[in-house]
Amino acid sequence: MKKKLSAVLLSSLLLLSACSSNSGNTTKPSDQASPGTKEITVWAWDKNFNIAAMKLAEEAYVKDHPDVKINIVEYAQDDIIQKLNTGLNSGTTSGLPNVVLIEDYRAQSFLKAYPDSFQDLSSSIKASDFADYKIGSTSLNGKQYGLPFDSGVTGLYVRTDYLQQAGYKVDDMKNIDWDKFIEIGKAVKAKTGKDMLTQDPNDLGLIRMMIQSAGSWYLKSDGSTPDLKDNAALKDAFQTYKTLMSANIVKITSDWNSFLAGFNSGAVATVPTGNWITPSVKAQADQSGKWAVVPFPKLKNTANSVNASNLGGSSWYVLNSPGKELAADFLGKTLGSNVDLYQKMLTNIGVIGTYKPAASGDAYTKADEFFGGQKISSDFATWTTQIPKVNYGMHTYEIEDILKVEAQSYLKGTDLNKVLSDAQSQAESQIK
């Protein structure tokens, strides 16, 4: 492992140490294990999503394994990163959990930095049962280390009433490219006065979605070599982004709350993002029946771009420490194979998993009246199987820090070839 990576990891520890904590919130803090009880400790973030899903997995497992106690501990994601790096850098798993949730964009950094610290789950789960695109980030050198969890499959949420006012139907928005999206957006703005979407100039989520729709990423397939200057999909995405931002159909936002307010207030006609936004869209009850979800737009000038992409998502890992066999068994018999569990997670929490056998269950095929009776979970499950597989590699966030600055330079008039060439040079010098 290169010295530069170690330096990056160590600097991350210093930056994050201020927000770290020595204690987390367990789901059952007052419980004490009975004599002879075997224990599994799990770390994750987001009590209403990941933690809630793990509680359902716990219920399913202890029903048949009453001698096992599962301690589910909630930490902020940054705290988990800091604590894992601190422990694994010291060469010990003491004080670390048996099972941990890691964001897919960060997974390769951990697997490559600490190659002997994670348990091979190849014999505990059947990798082919999960969405193909998740395997790139959760495996290394032919071994399956992560249990793929939630899908970050994207969709284009659209206000059907605004479309109708502009003379369009939902079908007119299906399987389109971004040029068509902009064309329709201009008509919607002219007829309704509503912007087409929100954008935070400091958030490159839309660029991520655009390039993954073409099976491309910021890095080459090795997951470590920057691929910016000669990346045709990235160039197309930047050009598309500039055209979009110049079309007078974008409402500029600056943070998460203003992003939510954009569609909850009715100020924008579409929301192109991951399916995890569904509960936030549905939070505005008086908009029921006014929304639909269609496939994510593709890049017009990139031949292999498709109407499917991803934003976000995480997976579960077992540390190579005492209790690893029990932890692997727990994951394998719950999130690795239990179709009924996935039905409950979708119904109770809204988790769209990437376990393919679960997608035909009743919860996935249920009509959603908020979206006009559309079976959106079934649609998302279908689109999940169409997401191009890419290797997120080790440097997603470092490269995006570079691209955020260069993107603004491009929007202000700098030549795109120079912008991407400069970004390439910076990336090569910073992440060696």
TORROKE-958999 format. One record per atom (N, C-alpha, C, O): residue in one letter; x, y, z. Coordinates in steps of 0.02 Angstrom, whole numbers, plus 50000, padded with zeros to 5 digits. Each point is the difference from the previous one (the first is absolute). Layout:
<lumdrens>
AXYZ...
</lumdrens>
This chain:
<lumdrens>
M500434994050000M499575006050000M500445006250000M500495000550037K499335004049921K500425005949990K499995004550061K499515000450037K501065003149972K500065004450058K499495005649998K499775002350052K500064999849887K499535005649994K499334998250031K499695004250033L500084989649956L499364997950028L500035000350076L499535002350032S501034995349996S500055000350073S499965007150025S499695001450052A500635003049912A499985007150020A499295002749997A499805003950044V499834994149903V499315002449994V499584997350057V499595003650029L500504990149986L499614997050054L500165003250067L499555001450040L501094999849972L500195003050063L499745007250006L499795002250053S500245001449891S499745006850003S499265000150011S499735004550033S499924990449940S499284999550012S499854999150073S499515002650026L500934993550008L499894998950071L500045006650039L499605001350044L500895002749938L500085006450035L499415004649989L499775003450045L499984996649893L499445004449983L499364997850034L499585004150019L500344989349988L499374997450026L500004999050075L499474998950030S501115001350001S500044998450070S499585004750043S499764998150053A500165008149924A499625004950039A499284998150007A499675001750049C500064994649900C499294998350004C499894992850022C499434997650001S501104999050018S499924993050019S499774999450072S500055004750040S499704989549976S499754998850067S500214993150022S500084995649958N500015003350105N500194993550025N499404995750016N500084994250021S499335008449969S499414996150015S499495000949946S499945005449969G499684989350018G499465000349951G499354998350033G499974998650060N499495001549901N499344998450026N499814992949980N499864998849941T500144996650105T499814993149984T499244999550001T499675004150033T500074991049932T499284999349997T499714997550066T499425001350015K500984995150023K499764997350064K500535001250053K500314995350024P499795011049996P500555001650045P499964996950069P500504999350034S498904998949987S499934997450068S500054992450002S500054997150054D499944999649887D500024992750000D500694997550019D500515003049983Q499514991650053Q500624996650017Q499974993049973Q499494996650006A501055001249964A500004993349971A499964994750054A500325000750053S499294994149935S499944994550047S500624995549994S500335000049948P499824996250104P500574995549997P499934995349940P499464997249988G501075001949974G499994995649942G499765003349937G500014997049946T499785009350058T499765003749942T500595002049956T500515002450024K499404996749911K500505002449952K499785006849975K499415001249989E501075003350003E499825006949982E500305002149934E500544998049980I499085006249985I500235003249938I499895007550008I499455002150018T501065001849967T499935007250004T500005002949929T500424998349958V499105006150029V499915003049934V500055007650006V499705002950044W500675000249910W500035007349997W499685002449935W500124997249946A499465007950059A499705003149941A499775007050018A500025002050058W499765001749891W499735006750010W499285000349975W499774995549965D499865009750055D499325001349979D499504995250032D499864994549975K499875007750082K499554995650039K499354998449963K499704994850012N500095009649943N499374998849965N500074995849937N499494998249969F501115000150012F500114996249939F500444993950014F499754994450007N500915006649997N500464994450008N499914996550068N499984993950003I499965010050049I499914997150067I499334996350003I499964994450027A499515008749946A499344996750000A500014993649960A499694995150020A500675004849925A500054993949960A500374994550038A499814994249998M500735007850037M500384995150038M499604997250059M500094994250019K499465009850009K499564997550053K499554994549974K499874995050034L499885005949905L499584994849971L500404993749986L499754994550008A500885006449971A500434994249989A500144996450066A500024993950003E500075010150049E500104997150067E499404995750021E500084994450023E499325008349969E499404996350018E499954993549962E499824994850029A500345005349907A499964994049959A500504994750022A499854994150000Y500755008150020Y500534995250017Y499914997050070Y500074994050008V499795010250041V499954997550069V499394995450010V499974996250048K499565004249907K499424995650003K500234992749996K499724995750035D500785003049923D500264993249993D500664999150037D500274994450003H500005010950025H500644999750036H499925003850065H500305005350009P499314992150038P499865003650062P500615000950045P499985003950048D500564992549937D500615000650040D500465005549976D500565000750024V499205003249927V500415005349971V499715006850019V499395001149992K501035003350031K499795006950015K500355004749950K500604999749992I499015004549977I500275004649950I499975007150026I499465002650014N501115000449993N500055006950024N500075004749941N500514999949966I498995004150021I500005004549943I500175007050025I499625002950040V500934999849937V500245006450026V499985005249944V500244998949945E499455006850071E499955005549951E500565005050010E500095002750055Y500284998749891Y500485005449998Y499885004049936Y499704997549953A500535008650046A500005003849937A500504996749953A500484996950022Q499395003749913Q500444996749952Q500735002350007Q500464995949997D499645010550013D500695002550008D500344997050061D500604998649999D499015000250054D500294996950060D500204992849987D500524997750024I499074998849937I500174993049984I500654999849959I500434995950013I499635008649939I500615000349959I500615001350044I500524996749993Q499415008150052Q500565001850044Q500194994250045Q500594998550009K498914998250021K500144994650047K500294993949964K500454996750027L499305001849914L500294994449962L500725001449982L500444995850009N499705010249965N500685001749981N500474999950060N500564997549995T499215005150062T500425000050060T500174992950021T500594998450012G498904997349992G500124993150022G500414996049951G500484996850019L499325003449918L500354996049950L500705002549986L500444996049984N499675010450022N500685002849991N500474997450055N500604999249990S499114999650068S500414997650056S500134992549995S500384997250040G499314999649911G500124992949990G499584995450043G500174994250008T499305008550021T499584995850044T499275001449987T499815005549980T499774989450031T499285000949994T499685000550069T499395000250006S501025000250045S499745000650068S499605006550006S500235005349980G499174994250048G499575005850008G499595001649938G499595004650002L500514991749945L499615001049939L499424995149997L500014995050036P499505006149922P499424995649996P500144993749960P500534999349969N499004996050033N500044994149957N499755001649930N500264997549950V499225006750047V499695001949936V499985007649996V499845003350049V500334999449892V500005007249992V499725001949932V500104996449951L499565009250046L499735002649938L500505005049970L500245004450035I499924994849901I500465004549966I499685002349935I499734996049962E500315010550026E499735002849938E500384997149940E500614999150004D499034999549942D500314996949942D500565004249970D500494997249976Y499455009450026Y500525004349973Y500664999550039Y500535001649974R499434996150089R500594999750043R500274992950008R500554999050027A499074996049951A500174993150017A500694997849975A500374996850037Q499805004949901Q500644997749973Q500595002950038Q500524996850005S499405009250022S500535003050040S500164995750060S500584998950017F498904998650016F500114995750058F500274993149981F500454997450032L499274999749915L500214993349980L500734999949978L500364995250014K499855010149952K500695000249975K500495002350054K500574997750001A499205006750043A500455002450053A500114994750054A500544999650029Y498954996449983Y500034994950053Y499794993249972Y499474997450018P500934999849937P499804994049963P499874993850043P499664995449978D500615004450082D499914994150042D499505001150057D499944995850044S499715009749953S499575001850056S499264998349991S499605000850046F500224996849893F499304998549986F499914992749980F500424997149966Q499035000150058Q499854993049988Q499734998949929Q499565003649978D500704991449988D499754998149935D499314996850008D499944994950035L499555008149934L499314997550006L499794995749941L499404998649991S501074999549967S499844996349939S499604993750013S499594998149959S500544998650096S499644993850016S499385001150042S499624995450013S500275010950008S499425001650043S499415002749961S499434999350021I500725003749922I499475002849957I500144998049928I500564998249982K498935002249977K500084998749928K500015006849965K499475003149993A501114999149987A500085006749972A499555001249940A499775005649989S500124989249971S499595000949940S499275001350015S499625001849956D500184997450108D499315001550020D499895007550010D499445002250011F501105001649986F499965007250012F500115003949935F500304997449953A499465008750046A500085004349941A500735000249978A500455001150041D499664997949895D500684999649974D500425006250016D500594999450015Y499105006549982Y500395006150009Y500295000750069Y500485003750010K499244992750040K500255000550068K500634995850012K500365001150048I499774994249907I500554995450012I500685003449992I500484998250034G499565006749921G500645003449990G500285003250063G500604999750012S498975003350027S500245003550061S500084995450059S500375001650047T499294992749953T500004995750060T500474994049994T500054996150047S500295003249897S500464994349991S500695002549983S500105005849980L500394989850028L500705001749985L500384993649985L499974995250038N500385004849907N500424994349980N499604993449999N500254994850021G499145005649954G499604994049993G499654997650062G499664994849999K500405008850056K499684998150063K499455005050017K500085006049990Q499374991450036Q499425004150017Q500035001850075Q499864995850043Y500315010549971Y500085002150069Y499375003450029Y499884999650060G499735003649897G499425003550025G499354996549983G499964996749948L499555004050095L499324997849984L499645006149972L499835004550038P500044995749897P499665005849970P499345001350034P499594995550010F500295010850008F499395001650037F499525004149958F499714997449953D500225008950063D499475004049968D500195002449930D500595000849984S498905000249976S500105002549933S499965007649999S499545003050029G500945000249939G499975007249989G499735001449930G500125005449973V499524989850000V499735000749932V499645006749992V499615002050043T500525001349902T499715006649989T499364999649960T499854995149966G499775010350040G499405000949959G499915007449988G500335004250031L499224997449925L499825007049988L499295000950026L499524997949968Y500425005350090Y499355001550030Y499715006049963Y500335005149994V499054994349982V499715005449960V499315002050026V499614995850021R500265010749977R499345002750017R499554999449937R500105003649951T499434991950052T499574998849941T499565005949983T499855001249942D499945002650109D499575005849987D500385005549962D499715003249957Y500924997850061Y500395005049964Y500124997949928Y499985004149954L500154989550036L500094997549932L499385001249958L500045002349943Q499394996250086Q499375000749963Q499885007349981Q499775001549945Q500395003150101Q499915007149985Q500455002249942Q499835004749964A500734991850028A500465001749946A499874996049936A500365000749951G499124995250050G499814996249941G500354993349993G500044997249945Y500225000150111Y500354993649997Y499664994850045Y499625001750045K500524992049940K499774994450041K500604996650032K500585001249981V499284994750069V500544996450033V500404995849950V500614999650005D499044997449947D500354995849951D500525004049960D500494997249976D499405009450018D500485004249964D500665000750037D500505002149971M499504996150093M500615000650041M500364993450008M500544999750031K499194994949942K500304993450010K500564998749950K499945001249940N500614996250088N500574997949959N500255005549952N500134998849942I499935007250085I500245005749961I500745001350013I500294997250047D500015007149912D500675002350014D499965007050031D499465002950005W501124999750015W500005006450036W499825005949954W499745005050024D500394994449912D499805005349954D499245000749998D499735005550000K499934988849999K499265000050000K499755002650066K499505003750003F500834994550051F499825002450066F500025007750001F499545003250025I500994999649949I500085007349999I499465003249956I499735005350018E500134991649926E499485002649955E499325000350035E499655005049996I500184989550038I499364999950037I500025004950058I499505003350015G501084997250017G500075004650056G499875007249981G499705003850038K500534998149903K499885006949977K499255001249989K499755005450014A499914989549960A499285000749989A499625000450066A499545004050007V500674991950041V499695000250067V500105006850032V499545002850029K501075000049965K500155006550030K499575005449967K499755004550033A500174995149900A499625005049964A499264999850018A499675005250004K500064988850006K499284999250013K499815000650073K499455002350016T501004995750029T499824999850071T500405004850043T499805001750056G500775000549919G500445004350040G500424996050049G500385002950039K499574990549959K500374995750046K500674997849969K500044998549941D500485001450101D500634997349977D499944992449993D499544997050028M500915000149934M499964992849988M500304995950057M499754994650015L500785008050016L500334996250054L500425004850042L500105005749981T500134991850075T500475003750043T500714997649987T500104994449977Q500385009950037Q500704997949997Q500405004050050Q499935006150005D500504990450033D500495003150044D500674999949963D500264994649987P500025011249995P500635000249962P500584996450034P500484998249966N499475000750099N500534996550035N499874992650009N500374996550037D499135001049931D499824992950004D500014997149929D499615002049958L500844993350030L500064997049934L499614993549992L500174995849958G499325003450082G499594993949996G499734998849930G499974994349978L499815011049989L499724999149933L500544997649951L499864995949956I500745006750051I500554997649957I500144992650013I500104996249953R499915001850110R500104992950017R499494995749964R500174995049969M499195007050037M499474996149970M500074999749924M499894994849969M500295010850001M500085000249927M500544995349976M499904996149953I500695004050079I500554995949975I499894992650016I500204995749961Q499495002750096Q499884992950013Q499484997249951Q500024994049984S499535010249992S499524997649950S500354997649937S499714996349960A500925005950030A500404998049943A500544994950019A500444998549960G499524998850100G500494995150023G500695003050010G500504996549994S499525009950023S500635003450009S500055002850071S499505000850035W501135000649986W500115003050065W500605004749996W500295000949947Y499885002250109Y500575004650002Y500674996449994Y500515003149988L499474990450021L500614995949998L499944994649947L499444998249980K501124999349997K499994994549953K499784993750036K499895000050061S500034994649902S499724993850029S500434997150055S499764995750038D500875006549969D500414997550055D499815003150066D500244997850053G499345007449945G499765003150062G500495004750033G499885002450055S500684999149912S500495004450031S500305005249952S500255005250023T499724993749913T500295004749951T499495005249979T499484998249973P500665008250038P499525005249980P499844999749925P500454999049959D498915001850025D499784999849930D499555006049987D499394999449999L500925006449992L499635006349993L500115003249932L499525001649965K501104999450016K500175003849940K499714996949936K499755003549957D500294989950037D499774996649940D499374995950011D499864995349962N499765006550089N499394996350016N499425003049960N499745005350017A500054991349930A499485002649955A499345001050036A499655004949987A500174990450057A499365000650035A500015005950048A499515003650006L501064997550027L500055005750046L499975006549961L499695004850023K500624995449919K499975006049958K499285001449978K499785005750003D499874989149977D499295000749980D499585002450059D499565004249992A500584993050067A499635001950060A500115007450017A499535003650017F501104998749979F500145007050014F499655004649950F499725005250019Q500304993049917Q499675004049949Q499255000250012Q499695005349994T500034989050022T499284999650014T499825004250061T499505003550000Y500924996150051Y499885003750062Y500005007549986Y499595003750026K500894998649932K500045007249984K499395002249961K499725005350011T500064990549941T499405001649961T499395000550046T499585004449992L500394991050055L499454999950048L500005006350043L499485003150010M501104998650016M500065005850044M499895006649963M499845005050031S500244994949904S499925006149960S499305000849971S499855004949967A499724990250045A499344999849967A499465003850038A499425000149978N500755002950079N499515003650041N499444995650025N499425002150004I500754991650012I499504995450027I500234996950066I499714995050023V500815007850007V500294997250060V499915004850059V500145005949996K499614991350060K499955003850062K500624998450042K500104994250019I500315010749994I500624999050037I499864999150075I499635003950030T500674991049999T499944998750072T500704999750030T500504999849964S499525000150102S500655000150033S500084994650053S500554999150027D498924997449989D500054994950052D499424995149994D499565000749958W500444994350086W499494994749997W499305002850011W499544998049965N500385006450083N499335002650015N499715003949942N499404999549986S501015004449980S499745003849943S499864995449941S499575001449958F500804993150038F499854994849949F499314997150012F499604999449954L500264998650109L499354997350016L499445005149989L499474998449973A500665007850046A499505005249993A499835001349927A499455002049983G501044996849973G499895001149929G499414996149973G499585002849964F500394990750052F499444996149974F499404999850048F499434999649977N500695000750088N499445000050047N499575006349993N499394999750012S500915005849969S499635006349992S499675000549932S499605004649988G500564990849968G499715000249932G500385004649954G499745001949947A500884999950070A500385004849960A500334996949939A500185003549953V499894989850046V500334996749943V499564994349975V499594997350036A500525000949900A499574995149967A500294992950003A499634995249990T501025004150022T500304993350002T500534999650054T500275005150023V499894988749997V500544998650046V500384993949974V499774994450007P500825006649962P500394994349977P500504997950054P500505003450011T499364991050022T500444998050055T499864992750019T499624996649967G500695001250088G499924993150023G499324998850030G499665004650024N500134989149975N499334998150025N499905001450074N499435000250023W501115000950013W499955001350072W499645006750014W499855001550057I500035002449891I499645006450010I499254998950004I499645004750017T500124989449967T499274998749997T499645002350064T499495003549994P500734994750066P499645002250060P499965007650006P499505002750024S501015000849953S500005007350004S499515002949950S499675005150014V500274991949927V499515002349951V499304998950027V499565004349994K500334989950037K499334998250026K499825003850064K499434999850022A501065003750006A499875003750062A499495005649990A499675002150047Q500265000249891Q499525005349985Q499354996749978Q499894998949940A499684999450108A499404996149987A499535003149949A499664996449964D500315010350034D499545003249953D500224999549927D499645002349955Q500954994750034Q500234999049931Q499864992949975Q500224998149946S499434998050094S499844993249981S499634999849934S499535003849989G500684991749967G499694999449934G500295004649948G499814999649942K500665004750079K500295004949953K500704998149978K500335003849964W499914990450058W500684998049984W500014993349963W499564995950009A500955003149951A500164993649969A500764999350000A500365004950010V499884989149979V500734998949995V500144996549934V499704995049983V500775007849979V500204997149936V500754998750001V500355002450044P499914993849907P500714998449999P500435006449995P499795005049973F500814994550054F500485005550001F500225001649928F500124995449961P499925011050021P500225001849932P500714997649985P500414999350046K499744999449891K500664997949980K500375005549963K499705005049980L500954994250013L500415004849962L499884998949926L500044994449975K499835010949989K499824999449929K500604998149957K499934996149953N500655006650062N500584999249957N500484994450021N500554999549973T499234996450074T500414994350022T499604993749985T499504998650033A500734997649918A499604994549972A499804994850052A499464997249996N500975001450052N499854994650048N499645002650063N499934996150048S499865010149953S499615002650057S499304996949998S499704999549947V500054998650112V499344996950005V499565004050047V500245004550035N499124993849967N499525003650043N499974996850069N499474998450026A501125000750004A500044997350068A500675002150030A500515000049966S499485001750099S500625001850034S499914999150075S499504997350023N500995005150014N500014999050072N500275006150035N500435003649972L499334997850088L500285005250042L499974997650073L499464999350028G501124999550001G500034997750069G499964992550007G500104996349952G499755001550108G499954992950014G500574997650044G500565002749997S499314992350044S500494997350046S499944992450003S499524997149974S500984999850058S500004992650006S500294998150067S500335004050034W499544989849986W500214997550066W500634995849995W500094996149953Y500365004750096Y500644996450000Y500114996850068Y499785002550052V500574991849948V500184996550061V500755000850010V500404998649954L499805003650104L500715000750015L500314993250015L499684995650029N500945003749951N500374993850011N500254999850072N500595001350014S498964997150031S500145000150071S499604994450034S499584996949968P500565001750096P499624994850034P499255001049994P499755005650010G499884989249972G499285000549990G499825001049927G499415000949984K501094999049972K499865001449929K499554994749968K499605001649957E500474992150064E499584994749971E499275001150017E499564999149958L500315002750105L499315001250022L499725006249965L499425000049979A500985005150015A499785006249967A499834998649926A499505002549974A500924993549993A499874998349930A499374995849993A499635000749951D500264994950097D499394995949999D499385004350009D499494999049967F500565005950078F499455004650011F499815003849936F499425000249981L501085002649986L499865003649938L499744995449946L499535001749964G500784992550030G499804995349947G499294997650007G499654999249949K500124999750112K499334997350011K499465005450005K499404998450005T500805007849993T499515005550002T500025003949935T499634998649954L500825006450043L500035004349941L500284996449939L499955002549944G500354991650067G500284996349944G499534995149968G500164997149948S499245001950082S499574994749972S499265000450019S499604996449971N500215008050075N499325000050027N499555004749960N500005006150011V499614991149944V499555004049957V499485003650042V499855005949987D499884990750063D499485003250042D500285006150037D499655004950010L500974994750011L500325005750034L500025006049954L499875005650022Y500284993449915Y500025005649953Y499305003049988Y499945006049988Q499554989850015Q499325002649994Q499845004650059Q499705005349992K500504992650068K499895004150060K500395006449998K499755005350019M500874994349958M500425006049998M499705005249951M500025006050014L499714991749931L499705004649953L499355002950027L499885006049996T499704989650032T499355002250026T500075004750060T499675005150004N500774993050043N500065003750063N500465006149996N499895005050035I500624994649923I500535005150001I500085003549932I500205005949997G499644990649950G500105002949934G500664998049969G500235003249952V500094991550074V500644997749974V499894995849937V499684994850002I500595007649942I500014995949940I500684996649998I500515003249987G499494990450026G500624996350003G500264998249931G499665001349949T500934995750048T500284997949936T500024992349995T500364997249959Y499254999550085Y499954992749998Y499464998249949Y499415000950012K500804996649931K499564999149942K499404995450014K499455001549975P500624993050062P499424995650011P499425003450037P499434997649998A500715007950037A499475003350038A499565004649958A499465001950021A500784999849919A499675005149960A499314998049974A499615004349979S500234989450022S499344997749975S499504999250057S499434997949988G500765003950072G499554999350057G499445005050000G500015004949963D499494993950079D499405004250002D500165007350016D499695004549971A500784996750073A500165006950020A500275004049940A499885006049994Y500484990649962Y500295003349943Y499505001449945Y500085004749961T499404991350036T499515000749945T499375003850023T499505000149963K500525002950095K499435003650026K499945007049968K500505003549993A498904998349988A499885006649970A500065005450054A499804999050057D500475006849924D500075005650047D499545005649977D500115003049948E499384998350091E499495004949981E500285007149996E499755004149963F500774997350077F500305006749997F500265001349930F499985005749975F500274989049992F500265000749933F499494997549948F500184997049949G499195004550065G499484998549951G499884992649989G499764998049946G500414997950103G499904992849992G500594996449967G499964994049986Q500585009650001Q500594997149969Q500344995250048Q500035001350060K500224993249915K500374995150040K500735002150000K500424996949967I499735008450070I500665003049994I500564995450026I500555000249973S499314995850078S500524995650027S500194994749949S500594998349993S498924999249971S500144995249947S500415003249944S500464997049974D499375009250010D500385003649948D500725001150022D500464998949962F499625003350100F500685001150025F500404993550001F500594999949983A499084994650036A500354993550000A500224998149930A500554997349991T499035004049960T500184998649930T500595004349978T500474997549969W499505009050047W500545004549980W500654998350035W500545001249973T499414996150087T500604997950037T500404995049960T500625000249999T499044995249967T500354994949961T500335002849937T500414996749969Q499415009450013Q500265003149939Q500575004950012Q500285002749953I499904998550110I500525004850016I500684997449977I500194994450018P500185009549943P500664997949978P500474999050060P500005003950047K500404990949949K500474998450053K500645004149990K500304999949947V499915003650105V500635003749998V500404998650064V499724997550049N500925003949949N500414999450059N500105006950030N500365004149972Y499314997250085Y500055006550032Y500715001450025Y500205005850008G500174989050004G500695000850020G500105003450066G499584999550045M500985004149962M500215002450065M499975007550009M500125002550055H499715001349893H500115007250005H499425004349977H500105005649977T499304991950029T499415003749976T499975007150029T499935004849963Y500134995750102Y499915006650032Y500595004649988Y499915006149993E500704991250005E500585004249986E499965003049930E500155005949991I499644990149961I499945002549931I499425005049994I500065004949965E499404993850070E499445004749996E500185006850030E499755005149977D500684995050073D500235006450027D500355004049946D499955006249997I500424990449960I500345003349945I499495002249947I500035005649976L499524989950007L499525001449946L499505005550017L499765003549956K500084997350108K499545005350020K500275006849979K499635004249975V501014996850037V500325006349983V500045000749924V499865005349972E500344989349994E500085000349928E499335000949964E499965003249948A499514993950080A499345000749970A499785007350000A499715002449951Q500435001150103Q499825007150003Q500415004049950Q499755004849971S500874993350020S500425003449951S499724998949930S500005004649959Y499774989450028Y499714998549934Y499355003949989Y499905002649945L499694997950105L499375003749993L500135007449988L499595003549970K500994998950052K500165007149991K500375001349935K500185005749985G499944989049975G500285001149934G500654996849984G500225000449942T500114996350105T500634996749985T499884994149953T499504996550007D500965002449946D499934994549952D499964993350036D500384998750047L499174997149931L499894993650035L500614995549997L500164996750050N500195003149894N500594995849996N500535002250051N500344995850030K499725010749979K500475002550051K499774998250070K500404998150043V498955002649968V499714998550066V500154992750019V500234998750055L499634996749900L500104993050016L500744998150001L500204995650038S500205007749922S500724998750001S500305002450066S500424996550030D499375009449993D500235002550065D499784995450057D500384998650046A499004999049949A499744995450052A500414993650001A500154997350053Q500015000249888Q500414993949995Q500675000950033Q500224995850039S500115009849947S500655001350029S499985000550076S500434997350035Q499055006149989Q499935000650073Q499874993250033Q500294998450051A499284997749917A499844993550028A500624995550001A500124996550049E500255003649898E500614995849997E500515002050053E500354995750027S499705010749987S500495002350049S499774999050072S500414999350045Q498945000549965Q499744999850068Q499854992950026Q500014998950061I499864996449895I499794993550024I500494994449983I499814994150000K500815007749985K500514994949987K500144996150062K500424995450000
</lumdrens>
